[in-house]
Amino acid sequence: MAQPFHFVALGDTAYNPPDDYPVYRALIETINSTGPAFTIHVGDTWGVIDCSDAEHQRIRDFFAEYDHPVIYTPGDNEWVDCARSEVIELGRRFLSGTPTEEDMATVTAAKSLDGSFARTLSADGFSSLASIRKTFFATNKSLGGNPMELTRQADVSEFGDMVENALWAHQGVVFGTVHVTGTANNFFINDQDRAMEAIARNNANVAWIKQIFAKATESDAKAVVIALHAALFADRRDGEFTGISVRGGATGPFYWTAWAIRDLGGEFGRPVLVIHGDFHEFEIDRPFMVSAGETQPPQYANITRLQVYGSPEIRAVRVSVEPDTPWVFSFSPLHN
């Protein structure tokens, strides 16, 4: 019989350094006090700051303050949205209400359809992605004060770059991380290099989602948990594909991720939990569910979505897991 346990999920933390650091550190202490099996951080470890090696190391040092395993999947702020220092300073001037005429002209240029502004003033996100992989994913072990071994996609598939996509099992539940970020998942049609990276990573992600469910089926798992960064859904309900519209629609950057989770999760049949951040609001619902009326059970009702808190609410969610119950998952907030 599988034993009950709990883990913690959080993301979109410490956006405003250094003021947020004491708050985040206090939250880590609270998380540690609950004794989780592990913590999952779904990315956006900072807001808009310099994406330097030193900042990545600072975040790794924070992860070391957890006294248990930490599994991390990157968000867009850590690499897709990296900005040069002059852009960061421009943003600060606008926030303080003191933009110059030159600042206004720069913002006007930002609206150029050819993408020249983004290419000129955005930082090298690919360098930051390389730093992320080197800093956080150099081995097949998790982060945190008591690392555990993970199965990495890079080690068991043709997708040799995808060291950040991981898989593990605990008490009959299969867990996996998938590298899907906000800001259009880095898919920009006016930047060929970005678009090609996004397409390659999307192919790897769909393959990894298949592998996660294959592992769950093979092991007769009680449930599946998939953690990623991006919010996959818009706010408008349409009932055609999932219960809530996928952001960007059928030609958008999140469609294939949502489709893979929907179809494979529905086929799996047992509870599936999708954890993500990006929108900074605590929410639990079933966005994949499609009603079949009052006489037939709905489709994809076994897939639950947990959207975690985000800055300025630097909080976490305790996920209790009772593997031998029909519902498996229950939730409670954690904060100071």
N, C-alpha and C positions, 0 to 999 in steps of 0.2 A: 504494500500500500504506500502510495506517495504521501509524503509528509507536508503539511501546510508550511508556508514560509511567506516572507514579504521581501519586496525590493522597492527601490525608490527611483522615481523618474523626475527629471528637471531639465531646464534649458533656458536660453535667452537670459543669461545671468551677468551681473556686474557690468552693465552698459556704461556706467559713469564713473570711471576710475579717477582718483583713488577713493572717492567717497563711498562707492559701493563695496569696496573690499571688506571692511569690517562686517557689513551686513551679510555678505556671502560667506565669510569665515564663520560667523555665528550660525548660519544655516547649516554649514557642513558639520558643526558640532552637534546640532540638533539631529541631523541625519544619523551621525555616528551613534548617538545615544539610543536610537531605535533598534540597532543591531540588524541591519538588512543583510540579506544574502549577497547583494551587490547593488550598485547604483548605475543607472543609465542616464548619461547626459546627451541630449539630442541637439547639441550645437548652439551656435551663436554664443560663444564664450565671452564676447565683448560686443560693444556697439561699433562706433566708427572711430577707430584708432589706428595707429601705425601697425601694419601687419609684419612686424619684424620678428626675427628669430628670438630676440629677447622676450617679446610679448608672448610668443608661443611657449617659451620655457617658463614664463611666469604662470601660465595656465596649467602647465604640467605640474608645477610646484603646488598649485592649489589642489590638483587631483591627488597629490601625494598626502594631503591632509585628511583624506578619507581613510578610515582604518579598515577598509574592506575593498573588494575589487570595484573598479570603475570602468565601464565600457562607454566609449565616446564615439559619436558619429558627427562629422563636421557640419557646420552651418555655412550660410553664405557670407556672413560677416568676416569669417576667418580667411576667406580667399576670394570669392566671387566679387565681393563689394569692397575690396581693398582700395583705398584712395591715397593719392599723394598727399604730402603734408600740407601743401597749399590749399587743397580742397578741404581738408579737415579744418584748417584755420578759417576758410571762407564760411563753412557751416557754422562755426562758433560765432563769427561776427553776425550772421543772420539771426542766430538764436538769441544773441544779446541785443539785437535791434540796432546794430551799428554798421550795416553794410555800406561800402563805398560805391561811388559811381562805377569804378572798375569791377567791383563785385557784381553789380547789376548787369554789366555787359557780359561778364563771364556766364552768368545764369542764362542770359538770352542765347548765348552761343551753345549752351548745353541742350537747347531744344533743336539743334540741327539734326535733320533726319539722316545724314550720312554717317553719324556716329563718330565724327572726328573729335568732338570734345571728349567723349569717353576714352578714346584711344590715346589722347594727348595727356589727360590729367588723371586717369585711373592708374593705380599702381599695377605692378606685375603680379596678377593673381596666381599665375602658374608657378611662380617662384614661391609664393606663400603656400600653395598646395604641396609643393615638394618639401617645404619645411615642415608642414603638418605631418606628412608621411614619415619623415625622418625622426621628428620629435616624439610623436605619439604612437607610431605603428612600426617601430624598428624590429620588434619581435612578435611572436604569436601569443604574447601574454597581454592581459588587460593592464590598465593603469591602476592607481590606488595603492594603499598601504599594504595590501595583501593580494598581489596579482594572481589571476587564475589563467589557465591556458584556454585559448580560443581556436576555433578552426577559421582560418582566413581564406577568403576567396582566391587570393593571389597564390596560395600554396596548393590549391586543389583543383585549379581550373586553368583555362587558357588566358584568363584575364590577370596577367602577372603584375599589373600596376595596382590592383584593387586590394591593397593591404588593409584598408580601413573597413571593408565589408567583412563582418564576423558572424559566427554561428556557435551556439553552445546550448547545452541542455541542463535543466535542473529539476529534480523531482518530477520527471515525466512531462515537463513543459519545454518546448523548443523555442529558443530565442534567436533573433537575427537582427543585425543592423544593416541598413542600406543607405548609401551615400546619395541622398536626394536633397538639394538645397533650395531655399527660396531664391528670389530674384531670377525667376524664370529658369531655375536649375542651370544657370550659365548658358542657356541657349539664346544667342543673339544672332539674328539673321544678317546684321550688318558687320559681323566680325567672324570671319571664316574659322580662325583658330579656336575661338570659343565654341562656335557651333559644332565643330568636329569633335572637340573634347566632350561636349554634352551628349552627342550622339553615341560616342564610344562608351561613355559611362552609363548611359541609359541602357544600352545593350547588356552591359555587365550586370546592372542592377536587376533587370528582368530575369536574366539567367540565375542570379543569386536568389531571388524570390522563389523561383522554381525549385532551387536546391533546398531552400528552407522547408518548403512544404513536402518535398520528397523525403527529407530526413524525418519530418514529423509523421508522415504516413508509414514509412519503413519501421519506425520505432514505436508505432501505435501511441503517439503522444496524446496527452490529455488536452493540450491546447497549444497555440502558437502565439508568440509575441514578435511583432516587427517594429523596430524603432528607426525613425528617419527624422530629418529636420523639417522639411517643407510641409506647409499646410496644403493639402491636395485639393481642397474643396472651396468653392465660392459660397456665398450666403443664400443664393436663390435656389429654391427647390423646383425641379422639373420632372422628376420621376421617370426619365427616359433611360438613363444609363445607370446611375446610382440614385439614391434618394436625394442627394444634393449635387448640383452641377460641379464637375471637375474644372478647376481653374484652367483657363485657356482652351477648354473644349477638346474635341477629338483630334485637333491638329496641334495642341499645346504641349508644353514640356512635361506635364505630369500625367498625361492620359495613359501611357503604357504602364507606368507604375501602378496607377489605380486599377487598371484593367487586370493586371497580373494578380494583384491582391484580391480583387473581387472574385475572379473566376476560380483561382486556386483555393481561396478561402472558402468560397461557397462549396466547392467540391470536397474539401476537407471535412466540413460539416460541424466540427466541434468548435468551441470558443476560439476566436481569433481577436487579439488586441493589437491595434495599431497606435503607436505612441509618436507624437510629433510636437514641435514647438512652432515658431515662426510668427504666430498671430498674437502671442503674449496674453492670452485669456484662457483661464481654466475652464475646460468644457469636456463633458462626457456625453457621447451620443452614438447613434448608429447611422452614419451618413451613407453607408453603402446600401442600406435596406430599401427595398422597393416593394410597396404594398401590392397585394393581389386581391384586395377587397376584404370583406368581412367573413367570407366563407373558406378562404384558402390561406395557408400560412404565407407570410411575406418572404421574398427572396433575400438572401444575404443577411438575414437577421442575426446570424451568429457572429458577425464582425462588429466589434465595438471600437470606437475611437476615443483616445485620451489625448486632448490637447493640454499641454502643461502651462503653468504660469510663465510669465516673462516680465522683465524689467518694465516699470519700476517696482512691480511686485516680485521680489526675489524670494521665491517660495518653491516648494517641491511637493510631490504627491507620493504618498505611501500606497503601494499597490499590494494588497493582501491576496495570496494565492492559495486556494483550497482545491487541489487538483482533482479530488474525488467527488466534487459537487458538480451539478449541471452548469452552474454559473461561473465557477472557477475564480473570477476576479471581483474584487471590491476595492473601493478607493477612499482615501481620506487625505486632507491637506496637511502639509507640514510647514510651519513657519515660526518665527520668533515672536 
